[in-house]
Amino acid sequence: MSQQRRALVTGATGGLGMALVPALIEAGYRVRATGRNLERITVLNDMGVEVVPADLLQSNVLTKLCKEQNVVFHLAALSSP
């Protein structure tokens, strides 16, 4: 019996992240995610995603987020109007 694959998606509440996460779930991944949009975090939770609030500028946070993940999709970015 094989272990379920795990993926971390940073920036999961952005447009690309909200498209990628369901595709990963459909492909059989267990998804861990970070993002800033509180409304979309609720949507991710409803999908069964493990949402972890994180400041990606802290290196110790990155180590914890990546632990036990098979793949990382880094979609987070600084944004401004």
MARLOTOR-166165 format. One record per residue (C-alpha): residue number from 1; x, y, z. Coordinates in steps of 0.001 Angstrom, whole numbers, plus 524288, in hexadecimal, padded with zeros to 5 digits. Example, Ala and Ser with C-alpha at 12.3 -4.5 7.8 and 13.67 -1.06 7.14 Angstrom:
@nr:1 xx:8300C yy:7EE6C zz:81E78;
@nr:2 xx:83566 yy:7FBDC zz:81BE4;
***
This chain:
@nr:1 xx:80000 yy:80000 zz:80000;
@nr:2 xx:805E2 yy:80D0E zz:7FC08;
@nr:3 xx:805AD yy:81941 zz:80457;
@nr:4 xx:7FDA6 yy:824F2 zz:7FFCD;
@nr:5 xx:8059E yy:82F64 zz:7F8F1;
@nr:6 xx:80658 yy:83C9D zz:7FF95;
@nr:7 xx:80732 yy:84A16 zz:7F98B;
@nr:8 xx:80976 yy:8577E zz:7FF6C;
@nr:9 xx:80366 yy:862EC zz:7F817;
@nr:10 xx:80798 yy:87091 zz:7FC1D;
@nr:11 xx:7FED2 yy:87B65 zz:7F730;
@nr:12 xx:7F3B3 yy:871A5 zz:7F6BD;
@nr:13 xx:7E938 yy:87C2B zz:7F81F;
@nr:14 xx:7ED52 yy:88311 zz:7EB9F;
@nr:15 xx:7E7A2 yy:8804E zz:7DE3D;
@nr:16 xx:7F1B1 yy:87637 zz:7DA35;
@nr:17 xx:7F19D yy:86FCF zz:7E799;
@nr:18 xx:7E2D1 yy:86E7A zz:7E7AA;
@nr:19 xx:7E3D2 yy:86772 zz:7DA99;
@nr:20 xx:7EF5C yy:85EE5 zz:7DE74;
@nr:21 xx:7EA90 yy:85A07 zz:7EBAA;
@nr:22 xx:7DE61 yy:852F7 zz:7E693;
@nr:23 xx:7E685 yy:84CFE zz:7DB9F;
@nr:24 xx:7F043 yy:847C4 zz:7E597;
@nr:25 xx:7E551 yy:84222 zz:7EDEB;
@nr:26 xx:7DF78 yy:83BBC zz:7E1DD;
@nr:27 xx:7ECE4 yy:835F6 zz:7DECF;
@nr:28 xx:7ED48 yy:82FD0 zz:7EC53;
@nr:29 xx:7F5D3 yy:83965 zz:7F3B7;
@nr:30 xx:7F3FC yy:83D3B zz:801D4;
@nr:31 xx:7F570 yy:84C08 zz:80155;
@nr:32 xx:7FB3D yy:8557F zz:80B3C;
@nr:33 xx:7F92D yy:863CA zz:807B7;
@nr:34 xx:7FC3E yy:871BC zz:80B80;
@nr:35 xx:7F58E yy:87E18 zz:80701;
@nr:36 xx:7F0AD yy:88B6B zz:80B53;
@nr:37 xx:7E2AC yy:88C13 zz:80646;
@nr:38 xx:7DA35 yy:88865 zz:811F9;
@nr:39 xx:7CE19 yy:88561 zz:809DB;
@nr:40 xx:7D5A6 yy:87C23 zz:8012D;
@nr:41 xx:7DC13 yy:875B3 zz:80CEB;
@nr:42 xx:7CE5D yy:87195 zz:810ED;
@nr:43 xx:7CC56 yy:86BAC zz:80360;
@nr:44 xx:7D933 yy:86443 zz:80479;
@nr:45 xx:7D55B yy:85F1C zz:811EA;
@nr:46 xx:7C883 yy:85A5A zz:80C31;
@nr:47 xx:7D063 yy:852D0 zz:801E5;
@nr:48 xx:7D79C yy:84BB6 zz:80CCB;
@nr:49 xx:7E447 yy:8533D zz:80B01;
@nr:50 xx:7ED66 yy:8551C zz:81699;
@nr:51 xx:7EE7E yy:863F3 zz:81725;
@nr:52 xx:7FA25 yy:86922 zz:81EC4;
@nr:53 xx:7FB34 yy:877B8 zz:821A9;
@nr:54 xx:8094C yy:87B76 zz:81F11;
@nr:55 xx:8126D yy:886E4 zz:81CD9;
@nr:56 xx:81AF1 yy:881DE zz:811D1;
@nr:57 xx:82584 yy:88BCE zz:81500;
@nr:58 xx:82921 yy:883C9 zz:82106;
@nr:59 xx:83269 yy:878CA zz:81D4A;
@nr:60 xx:82E93 yy:87024 zz:828CF;
@nr:61 xx:82081 yy:87082 zz:823EB;
@nr:62 xx:824B1 yy:86BC0 zz:81681;
@nr:63 xx:82B96 yy:86005 zz:81C50;
@nr:64 xx:81F66 yy:85C26 zz:823E0;
@nr:65 xx:81666 yy:85E3B zz:81832;
@nr:66 xx:81EB1 yy:855C5 zz:80F46;
@nr:67 xx:82040 yy:84AA0 zz:818FD;
@nr:68 xx:81AFF yy:83DBA zz:813AC;
@nr:69 xx:816DA yy:843C5 zz:806A7;
@nr:70 xx:81A25 yy:83D0C zz:7F9D5;
@nr:71 xx:818EA yy:84941 zz:7F199;
@nr:72 xx:817C2 yy:85800 zz:7F3A0;
@nr:73 xx:81063 yy:86135 zz:7EAA1;
@nr:74 xx:81516 yy:86EDB zz:7EE30;
@nr:75 xx:80A9B yy:8781D zz:7E933;
@nr:76 xx:80B94 yy:8828C zz:7F3CC;
@nr:77 xx:80FB0 yy:89037 zz:7EFF8;
@nr:78 xx:80FAF yy:89DE2 zz:7F551;
@nr:79 xx:80431 yy:8A510 zz:7EFAF;
@nr:80 xx:8002E yy:8B335 zz:7EFA2;
@nr:81 xx:7F57C yy:8BB2C zz:7E916;
***
